[in-house]
Amino acid sequence: MASSFRKYSTISLAPFSIFPWIAILSFFCIGAILLYKVDDFVSRTKTIVGHNLDPTPWHPFPQKIFNEDTKYARASKIIQCSYLTCRRGSTIEQKPFQFSSPTANCPSFFRWIHHDLEPWSRSRISVSTLMEAQKLAAFRIVIVGGKLYVDFYYACVQSRAMFTVWGLLQLLQRYPGAVPDVDLMFDCMDKPVINRTEYGQGTRWPPPPLFRYCTTEGHFDIPFPDWSFWGWTEVNVRPWDDEFSDIKRGSQVLSWKKKTPRAYWKGNPNVFASIRTELLTCNHSRKWGAQIMRQDWFEEARAGYERSKLSNQCNHRYKIYAEGYAWSVSLKYILSCGSVALIISPQYEDFFSRGLVPRENYWPISTTNLCQSIKFAVDWGNANPSEAEAIGKRGQLFMENLALDQVYDYMYHLITEYSKLQDFTPSPPSSSQEVCTESLLCYAEEKERQFLEMSATSPASTLPCTLQNADPHVIESWVKRKRAIISSVRDLEKV
């Protein structure tokens, strides 16, 4: 009987001994499914630093290598930064301005905003027009109710996307409640692509509205302040206000009389820029009055950037600006030195360079006889030191006035005027993500975070400057005046 009982007990207890194993197996199965789903979810997530993004097809460059040890560590970071951070009430509180006093007029070059947006002043911007620009955009910016949403299409080179979006977040921080709802396409590559010859009234019109860092007379691309105003970590250039202050101090180490009476250029000639290649042939102090130096960024990085500090490059009376693959961010640093900026006939224009006046803020250099033109400028300046010094100081003053506060004003007015042309109500697409200060900093590496935090702003105490009304005649007369001055310089060179 006892034997019978033991047999019965063994049989009846067997199911209970199996249950823990079933539970454990189920737990691992569910865990595996969750990990698979998370991994699949993350693998389709696009981020500001380039996760799951291909390089722009029209300007390929090496893809970013991420530092996370495992794909699950990467997944954890993506989920935290992209989906959790901005849900903690970090969105900027929208309290509209209450100031009633009038503000000063914006600088004259702000009038170019009207010129840049003129193609859409009559046709306006529809959703279909906007979608045409998407084909050439790296990302899409949508601002609704003071919140910033970004839809990424391609990865930008280095940290351009991160610092550009940071600038927009700071704009919202500086003017809370004042930035209108807007939907725009942005490309972060160098060269403009919306060619004026391909569009015309009655044919292909309007052109697609595409924002980027520069434009030309032959393009419709809309120029916007470039990323380096908030810092360029890859070459150790700090946020603009900090960098300008150091450059200005460096420019005062030597008096004008003690500065080297030569023209100076230091840069990278290996950027598919024929003018920089030709500039190398002018490297002769006695013959052409110029000192031309190659910049090797790999060597500079290994040396800790000690030899490339911009504040240490203001010891010459003349500094040369030569475009690279397109425009170059170096223009603002060259002008900041207080030396006479020798600008080699530029093809590309950024948002502020159109405000520069030859023989007032800089000296124009011809591309036809490059070395001879540089030598003439140096000889003229050395023969007319007071006038040359004044040109250098006016160029420096122009850049001093272009503090980040003024950059934000330009951004504000450009976005505001653009938003007035939309014939639809902006709404973030389902594929976009909200980006806030905390989520962007979450992705930043140590040095990037340092630079970004250095350029963090706070709500302004006054309204933006007052944008003057559109007047195409002002722009036309401005262009004619600049051409006339440059022509007069060319005539002097022939004497």
C-alpha positions as CSV (number, residue, x, y, z in Angstrom):
1,M,0.0,0.0,0.0
2,A,2.8,2.3,0.9
3,S,4.5,1.5,-2.5
4,S,1.2,2.3,-4.2
5,F,1.0,5.6,-2.4
6,R,4.6,6.6,-3.4
7,K,3.8,5.8,-7.0
8,Y,0.7,7.9,-7.0
9,S,2.5,10.8,-5.3
10,T,5.3,10.8,-7.9
11,I,2.8,10.9,-10.8
12,S,0.6,13.6,-9.3
13,L,3.6,15.9,-8.5
14,A,5.3,15.7,-11.9
15,P,3.3,18.5,-13.6
16,F,4.3,20.9,-10.8
17,S,8.0,20.2,-11.3
18,I,7.8,21.0,-15.0
19,F,6.0,24.3,-14.6
20,P,9.1,26.4,-13.5
21,W,10.9,25.1,-16.6
22,I,8.0,26.1,-18.8
23,A,8.0,29.6,-17.2
24,I,11.7,30.0,-17.6
25,L,11.5,29.0,-21.3
26,S,8.6,31.3,-21.9
27,F,10.5,34.2,-20.3
28,F,13.5,33.6,-22.5
29,C,11.2,33.4,-25.6
30,I,9.4,36.6,-24.7
31,G,12.8,38.2,-24.0
32,A,14.2,37.1,-27.3
33,I,11.1,38.4,-29.1
34,L,11.3,41.7,-27.3
35,L,15.1,42.0,-28.1
36,Y,14.4,41.2,-31.7
37,K,11.6,43.8,-31.9
38,V,13.7,46.4,-30.2
39,D,16.6,45.7,-32.5
40,D,14.4,45.8,-35.5
41,F,12.8,49.1,-34.2
42,V,16.1,50.7,-33.6
43,S,17.6,49.5,-36.9
44,R,14.9,51.6,-38.7
45,T,15.5,54.7,-36.5
46,K,17.3,57.7,-38.1
47,T,19.2,60.0,-35.8
48,I,20.9,63.3,-35.9
49,V,24.4,61.7,-35.8
50,G,23.6,59.4,-38.7
51,H,22.3,56.1,-37.4
52,N,20.6,54.2,-40.2
53,L,21.4,57.0,-42.7
54,D,23.4,56.7,-45.9
55,P,25.7,59.6,-47.0
56,T,24.1,62.1,-49.4
57,P,24.3,60.4,-52.9
58,W,25.4,63.7,-54.5
59,H,28.4,64.1,-52.2
60,P,29.5,60.8,-50.7
61,F,31.8,60.7,-47.8
62,P,32.9,58.0,-45.2
63,Q,30.1,56.9,-42.9
64,K,30.4,57.6,-39.2
65,I,31.8,54.9,-37.0
66,F,29.8,54.7,-33.7
67,N,31.5,54.1,-30.4
68,E,28.9,51.8,-28.7
69,D,30.4,48.4,-27.9
70,T,27.3,46.3,-28.8
71,K,24.2,46.8,-30.8
72,Y,22.1,46.6,-27.7
73,A,24.2,49.4,-26.1
74,R,23.5,51.4,-29.2
75,A,19.8,50.5,-29.1
76,S,19.6,51.7,-25.5
77,K,21.2,55.0,-26.4
78,I,18.9,55.5,-29.4
79,I,15.7,54.7,-27.4
80,Q,16.8,57.0,-24.6
81,C,17.9,59.9,-26.8
82,S,15.2,59.8,-29.5
83,Y,12.1,58.6,-27.7
84,L,12.4,59.3,-24.0
85,T,14.4,62.5,-23.4
86,C,11.9,65.0,-24.8
87,R,9.0,63.5,-22.9
88,R,10.1,65.0,-19.6
89,G,8.7,68.4,-20.0
90,S,11.9,69.8,-21.6
91,T,10.1,71.6,-24.3
92,I,10.7,75.3,-24.2
93,E,7.8,77.1,-22.5
94,Q,6.0,79.4,-25.0
95,K,5.5,82.8,-23.5
96,P,5.1,85.4,-26.2
97,F,7.0,88.7,-26.0
98,Q,5.4,91.5,-24.1
99,F,7.7,94.3,-25.3
100,S,6.1,97.3,-26.9
101,S,9.1,99.6,-27.6
102,P,10.3,99.7,-31.2
103,T,13.6,98.1,-32.1
104,A,16.4,99.3,-34.3
105,N,16.3,98.5,-38.0
106,C,18.2,95.3,-39.0
107,P,21.5,95.7,-40.9
108,S,21.1,96.5,-44.6
109,F,22.1,93.0,-45.8
110,F,19.0,91.6,-44.1
111,R,17.1,93.0,-47.2
112,W,18.5,90.0,-49.1
113,I,15.9,87.9,-47.3
114,H,13.2,89.4,-49.5
115,H,15.3,88.8,-52.6
116,D,16.0,85.1,-51.7
117,L,12.3,84.5,-51.1
118,E,11.0,86.5,-54.1
119,P,10.4,83.5,-56.4
120,W,7.6,82.3,-54.1
121,S,6.2,85.7,-53.2
122,R,3.5,85.3,-55.9
123,S,3.2,81.5,-56.5
124,R,3.5,80.7,-52.7
125,I,4.7,77.4,-51.4
126,S,2.4,74.4,-51.6
127,V,3.0,71.0,-50.1
128,S,3.8,69.6,-53.6
129,T,6.3,72.4,-54.1
130,L,7.9,71.6,-50.8
131,M,8.1,67.9,-51.7
132,E,10.0,68.7,-54.8
133,A,12.8,70.1,-52.6
134,Q,12.8,66.9,-50.5
135,K,14.5,65.1,-53.4
136,L,17.6,67.1,-52.7
137,A,17.3,67.6,-49.0
138,A,19.3,65.9,-46.2
139,F,16.6,66.7,-43.6
140,R,13.3,68.4,-43.0
141,I,12.6,70.9,-40.3
142,V,9.1,71.4,-38.9
143,I,8.4,73.8,-36.1
144,V,4.9,73.6,-34.6
145,G,3.9,75.4,-31.4
146,G,7.5,76.1,-30.5
147,K,8.5,72.4,-30.8
148,L,11.1,71.3,-33.3
149,Y,10.7,68.1,-35.4
150,V,13.3,66.7,-37.8
151,D,12.8,64.1,-40.5
152,F,16.2,62.8,-41.6
153,Y,16.8,61.6,-45.2
154,Y,20.6,61.4,-45.5
155,A,23.6,61.8,-43.1
156,C,25.5,65.1,-43.2
157,V,29.2,65.2,-43.2
158,Q,30.8,65.4,-39.7
159,S,28.6,67.1,-37.2
160,R,26.9,69.6,-39.5
161,A,23.4,68.3,-38.9
162,M,23.8,68.3,-35.1
163,F,25.1,71.9,-34.9
164,T,22.6,73.2,-37.4
165,V,19.7,71.8,-35.5
166,W,21.2,73.1,-32.3
167,G,21.2,76.6,-33.8
168,L,17.5,76.2,-34.5
169,L,16.8,75.0,-30.9
170,Q,18.7,78.0,-29.6
171,L,16.5,80.3,-31.8
172,L,13.4,78.8,-30.2
173,Q,15.1,79.4,-26.8
174,R,16.0,83.0,-27.6
175,Y,12.6,84.0,-28.9
176,P,10.1,81.7,-27.2
177,G,6.6,82.0,-28.5
178,A,7.7,84.2,-31.4
179,V,9.0,81.8,-34.0
180,P,6.1,80.9,-36.3
181,D,5.0,77.4,-37.4
182,V,7.1,76.4,-40.4
183,D,8.0,73.5,-42.7
184,L,11.2,73.6,-44.7
185,M,13.8,71.4,-46.4
186,F,17.5,71.7,-45.7
187,D,20.6,70.4,-47.5
188,C,23.9,70.3,-45.6
189,M,26.2,69.9,-48.5
190,D,28.3,72.8,-49.9
191,K,27.2,73.5,-53.4
192,P,23.8,75.0,-54.4
193,V,21.7,72.9,-56.8
194,I,18.5,74.8,-57.7
195,N,19.8,76.3,-61.0
196,R,18.0,79.4,-62.2
197,T,18.4,78.2,-65.9
198,E,16.1,75.3,-65.2
199,Y,13.2,77.3,-64.0
200,G,11.1,80.1,-65.5
201,Q,7.7,81.7,-65.4
202,G,5.2,79.7,-67.5
203,T,7.5,76.6,-67.6
204,R,8.9,74.9,-64.5
205,W,7.7,77.2,-61.8
206,P,8.0,77.8,-58.9
207,P,11.4,76.3,-58.1
208,P,11.6,74.0,-55.0
209,P,12.5,76.0,-51.9
210,L,15.7,74.5,-50.4
211,F,17.8,75.9,-47.6
212,R,21.6,75.5,-47.4
213,Y,24.7,77.4,-46.3
214,C,25.4,79.3,-49.5
215,T,24.0,80.3,-52.9
216,T,25.1,82.1,-56.1
217,E,23.6,84.6,-58.5
218,G,22.6,81.7,-60.7
219,H,20.8,79.6,-58.1
220,F,17.6,79.8,-56.1
221,D,19.0,78.0,-53.0
222,I,18.2,80.0,-49.8
223,P,21.3,80.8,-47.7
224,F,21.2,80.0,-44.0
225,P,23.8,80.5,-41.2
226,D,26.2,77.6,-41.3
227,W,26.9,75.1,-38.5
228,S,30.2,76.6,-37.5
229,F,28.6,79.6,-35.8
230,W,27.9,77.1,-33.0
231,G,31.2,75.3,-33.3
232,W,33.2,72.9,-35.5
233,T,34.7,70.3,-33.3
234,E,36.4,68.4,-36.1
235,V,38.9,71.3,-36.6
236,N,38.7,72.6,-33.0
237,V,36.9,75.9,-33.9
238,R,34.7,77.0,-31.0
239,P,31.4,78.8,-31.1
240,W,31.5,82.1,-33.0
241,D,31.3,84.6,-30.1
242,D,34.1,82.9,-28.3
243,E,36.2,82.5,-31.4
244,F,35.8,86.1,-32.5
245,S,36.8,87.4,-29.1
246,D,40.1,85.4,-29.2
247,I,40.8,86.4,-32.8
248,K,40.3,90.1,-32.0
249,R,42.6,89.8,-29.0
250,G,45.2,88.1,-31.2
251,S,44.9,90.8,-33.8
252,Q,46.0,93.4,-31.2
253,V,49.2,91.7,-30.2
254,L,51.1,93.6,-33.0
255,S,50.4,97.2,-34.2
256,W,49.7,97.7,-37.9
257,K,53.2,99.0,-38.5
258,K,54.7,95.8,-36.9
259,K,52.6,93.3,-38.8
260,T,54.3,91.5,-41.7
261,P,53.7,93.6,-44.9
262,R,52.7,90.5,-46.8
263,A,49.6,88.6,-47.8
264,Y,48.9,85.3,-45.9
265,W,46.9,82.3,-46.6
266,K,46.8,79.0,-44.8
267,G,44.3,76.3,-45.9
268,N,43.6,73.0,-47.5
269,P,44.2,73.1,-51.3
270,N,43.0,69.5,-51.9
271,V,39.3,70.3,-52.1
272,F,38.7,70.2,-55.8
273,A,39.2,74.0,-56.0
274,S,41.2,75.2,-59.0
275,I,41.7,78.7,-57.5
276,R,43.4,77.2,-54.4
277,T,45.7,75.2,-56.6
278,E,46.6,78.3,-58.6
279,L,47.1,80.2,-55.4
280,L,50.0,77.9,-54.4
281,T,51.9,79.3,-57.4
282,C,51.8,82.8,-55.7
283,N,53.9,81.6,-52.7
284,H,56.8,84.0,-53.1
285,S,57.3,86.8,-50.6
286,R,59.6,89.0,-52.8
287,K,58.0,88.3,-56.2
288,W,54.3,88.3,-55.2
289,G,54.3,89.6,-51.7
290,A,52.5,86.5,-50.5
291,Q,53.0,83.6,-48.0
292,I,50.9,80.6,-49.0
293,M,50.8,77.6,-46.6
294,R,49.2,74.2,-46.8
295,Q,47.0,73.1,-44.0
296,D,47.2,69.4,-43.1
297,W,44.3,68.7,-40.7
298,F,45.5,65.2,-39.8
299,E,48.8,66.6,-38.7
300,E,47.1,69.5,-36.9
301,A,44.9,67.0,-35.0
302,R,47.9,64.9,-33.9
303,A,49.6,68.1,-32.7
304,G,46.5,69.2,-30.7
305,Y,45.7,72.0,-33.1
306,E,48.4,74.2,-31.5
307,R,49.6,75.4,-34.9
308,S,46.2,76.1,-36.3
309,K,44.8,78.5,-33.7
310,L,42.9,81.3,-35.6
311,S,43.9,83.9,-33.0
312,N,47.6,83.3,-33.8
313,Q,47.1,84.0,-37.5
314,C,46.6,87.7,-37.5
315,N,50.2,88.9,-37.7
316,H,50.1,89.8,-41.4
317,R,48.7,93.1,-42.8
318,Y,46.8,91.1,-45.5
319,K,44.9,87.8,-45.4
320,I,43.7,86.0,-48.4
321,Y,40.2,84.4,-48.8
322,A,40.0,81.7,-51.5
323,E,36.9,79.6,-52.0
324,G,37.1,75.8,-51.5
325,Y,34.8,73.2,-53.0
326,A,32.2,76.0,-52.7
327,W,32.1,78.8,-50.2
328,S,34.3,78.5,-47.1
329,V,33.4,79.2,-43.5
330,S,36.9,80.7,-43.2
331,L,35.7,84.1,-44.5
332,K,34.4,85.2,-41.2
333,Y,37.6,84.3,-39.4
334,I,39.7,86.1,-42.0
335,L,37.7,89.3,-41.7
336,S,37.9,89.1,-37.9
337,C,41.7,89.6,-37.9
338,G,41.5,93.2,-38.8
339,S,44.0,92.7,-41.6
340,V,42.9,93.7,-45.1
341,A,40.9,90.7,-46.4
342,L,42.0,90.0,-50.0
343,I,38.9,88.2,-51.3
344,I,39.5,86.4,-54.6
345,S,36.4,87.0,-56.8
346,P,33.9,84.7,-55.1
347,Q,31.3,82.7,-56.9
348,Y,29.4,81.7,-53.8
349,E,27.7,83.8,-51.2
350,D,26.6,83.1,-47.7
351,F,24.0,85.0,-45.8
352,F,26.2,87.8,-44.6
353,S,28.9,88.1,-47.3
354,R,26.5,90.0,-49.6
355,G,26.7,92.9,-47.1
356,L,30.5,93.4,-47.6
357,V,31.5,96.3,-49.8
358,P,34.8,96.3,-51.7
359,R,37.4,98.9,-50.6
360,E,35.3,99.4,-47.5
361,N,35.4,96.0,-45.8
362,Y,37.8,94.2,-48.1
363,W,40.0,94.4,-51.2
364,P,38.8,92.5,-54.3
365,I,41.3,90.2,-56.0
366,S,41.0,89.1,-59.7
367,T,41.1,85.5,-60.8
368,T,42.4,86.5,-64.2
369,N,45.9,87.5,-63.1
370,L,45.8,86.1,-59.5
371,C,49.4,86.5,-58.4
372,Q,49.7,90.0,-60.0
373,S,46.4,91.1,-58.4
374,I,47.6,90.0,-55.0
375,K,50.9,91.8,-55.4
376,F,49.1,95.0,-56.5
377,A,46.9,94.9,-53.4
378,V,49.9,94.4,-51.1
379,D,51.9,97.2,-52.8
380,W,48.9,99.6,-52.7
381,G,48.3,98.8,-49.0
382,N,51.9,99.3,-48.1
383,A,52.0,102.6,-50.0
384,N,48.7,103.7,-48.3
385,P,49.0,102.3,-44.8
386,S,46.3,104.5,-43.2
387,E,43.7,103.6,-45.8
388,A,44.7,99.9,-45.7
389,E,44.5,99.7,-41.9
390,A,41.0,101.4,-42.0
391,I,39.7,98.8,-44.5
392,G,40.9,96.0,-42.2
393,K,39.3,97.6,-39.1
394,R,36.0,98.1,-40.9
395,G,36.0,94.4,-42.0
396,Q,36.7,93.4,-38.4
397,L,33.9,95.7,-37.1
398,F,31.5,94.2,-39.6
399,M,32.1,90.7,-38.1
400,E,32.0,92.1,-34.5
401,N,28.5,93.4,-35.2
402,L,27.6,89.9,-36.5
403,A,27.5,88.4,-33.0
404,L,25.3,85.3,-32.5
405,D,22.5,87.7,-31.4
406,Q,22.4,89.1,-34.9
407,V,22.7,85.7,-36.4
408,Y,19.5,84.7,-34.5
409,D,17.8,87.8,-35.7
410,Y,18.6,86.8,-39.3
411,M,17.3,83.3,-38.7
412,Y,14.2,84.6,-37.1
413,H,13.3,87.0,-40.0
414,L,14.2,84.5,-42.7
415,I,12.0,81.8,-41.1
416,T,9.2,84.3,-40.4
417,E,9.1,85.6,-44.0
418,Y,9.3,82.1,-45.4
419,S,6.4,80.9,-43.2
420,K,4.2,83.7,-44.6
421,L,4.5,82.1,-48.1
422,Q,3.2,78.7,-47.1
423,D,-0.3,77.9,-48.2
424,F,-0.7,75.0,-45.9
425,T,-0.6,74.4,-42.1
426,P,2.7,72.8,-41.0
427,S,2.4,69.5,-39.4
428,P,5.2,67.1,-38.4
429,P,5.2,64.0,-40.6
430,S,4.8,60.6,-38.9
431,S,8.4,59.7,-39.7
432,S,9.8,62.8,-37.9
433,Q,11.1,63.0,-34.4
434,E,10.9,65.8,-31.8
435,V,14.3,67.1,-31.0
436,C,14.9,69.1,-27.9
437,T,18.1,70.4,-26.2
438,E,18.4,67.4,-23.9
439,S,17.9,64.8,-26.7
440,L,20.5,66.5,-28.9
441,L,23.0,66.7,-26.0
442,C,22.3,63.0,-25.3
443,Y,23.8,62.1,-28.7
444,A,26.7,64.5,-28.5
445,E,30.2,63.2,-27.8
446,E,32.2,64.9,-25.0
447,K,33.8,67.7,-27.1
448,E,30.6,68.3,-29.1
449,R,28.7,68.7,-25.9
450,Q,31.3,71.1,-24.6
451,F,31.0,73.3,-27.7
452,L,27.2,73.1,-27.8
453,E,26.8,74.1,-24.1
454,M,29.2,77.0,-24.7
455,S,26.8,78.4,-27.3
456,A,23.6,77.9,-25.3
457,T,21.4,81.0,-25.2
458,S,18.6,82.3,-23.0
459,P,15.4,84.3,-23.7
460,A,16.1,87.7,-25.2
461,S,15.2,90.8,-23.3
462,T,14.2,92.6,-26.5
463,L,12.4,91.8,-29.8
464,P,14.5,91.1,-32.9
465,C,15.6,94.0,-35.0
466,T,13.0,95.5,-37.4
467,L,13.2,94.1,-40.9
468,Q,12.9,96.7,-43.5
469,N,10.3,96.3,-46.3
470,A,11.2,94.6,-49.6
471,D,12.7,97.0,-52.2
472,P,14.3,95.3,-55.2
473,H,15.8,98.7,-56.3
474,V,18.0,98.8,-53.2
475,I,19.4,95.4,-54.0
476,E,20.0,96.3,-57.7
477,S,21.8,99.6,-56.8
478,W,23.9,97.8,-54.2
479,V,25.0,95.2,-56.8
480,K,25.8,97.9,-59.3
481,R,27.8,99.9,-56.8
482,K,29.9,96.8,-55.9
483,R,30.6,96.0,-59.5
484,A,31.6,99.6,-60.2
485,I,34.1,99.6,-57.3
486,I,35.6,96.3,-58.4
487,S,35.8,97.6,-62.0
488,S,37.7,100.7,-60.7
489,V,40.2,98.4,-58.9
490,R,40.8,96.4,-62.0
491,D,41.5,99.7,-63.8
492,L,44.0,100.7,-61.1
493,E,45.8,97.3,-61.7
494,K,46.2,98.1,-65.4
495,V,47.9,101.5,-64.8
